[in-house]
Amino acid sequence: MYRMVRVAEEDTDFQRLLWRSTPDEPLRHYKLLRLTFGTACAAYLAVKSLQRLADDAKFKYPEAATITKK
């Protein structure tokens, strides 16, 4: 589920990776755009995202929103 939660653009700089397959290669820079497993806030943000989705869809899908909020 975490990989389905997109990180706000202004927060992607806090999730940067440096990578190279061998010591001879130059470093490659990556920004993670999705919520990462193991971060302290991952569970909170995943639950908060579901709650927000339920709030946004409560008029179109009231039964699903109620179940999701529980």
C-alpha positions in Angstrom: 0.0 0.0 0.0 2.8 2.4 0.8 4.0 2.5 -2.8 0.7 3.8 -3.9 1.1 7.0 -1.8 2.8 9.8 -3.7 5.0 12.2 -1.7 4.4 15.9 -2.1 6.8 17.4 -4.6 8.4 19.7 -2.0 9.2 16.7 0.1 10.9 14.5 -2.5 14.3 16.1 -1.8 14.2 14.4 1.6 14.1 11.0 -0.1 17.2 11.0 -2.3 19.3 8.1 -3.1 22.8 7.9 -4.5 23.6 4.7 -6.4 26.2 3.0 -8.5 26.5 -0.7 -9.3 30.3 -0.8 -9.2 32.9 1.5 -7.6 34.1 2.5 -11.1 30.7 4.0 -12.2 29.8 7.6 -11.5 27.1 8.2 -8.9 23.5 8.4 -10.0 21.0 10.5 -8.2 17.5 9.4 -7.6 14.5 11.0 -5.9 11.8 8.7 -4.5 8.4 9.9 -5.4 6.4 7.3 -3.4 6.2 6.6 0.3 9.1 4.5 1.5 8.8 1.4 3.7 10.6 1.9 7.0 10.3 5.6 7.4 8.9 6.7 10.7 5.9 8.4 9.2 5.0 5.8 6.6 2.1 4.1 8.5 0.7 7.5 9.5 0.8 8.9 6.0 -0.8 5.7 4.5 -3.7 5.8 7.0 -4.1 9.6 6.6 -4.2 9.1 2.8 -7.0 6.6 3.1 -9.0 8.9 5.4 -8.6 11.8 2.9 -9.7 9.6 0.1 -12.8 8.6 2.0 -13.6 12.3 2.8 -13.1 13.3 -0.8 -15.4 10.5 -2.1 -18.1 10.5 0.7 -20.8 12.0 -1.5 -20.2 9.9 -4.5 -19.5 6.6 -2.6 -21.0 7.0 0.9 -21.0 3.4 1.8 -17.4 2.8 0.7 -16.3 6.0 2.5 -17.9 4.9 5.7 -16.2 1.5 5.6 -12.8 3.0 4.7 -13.0 5.5 7.6 -13.5 2.6 10.0 
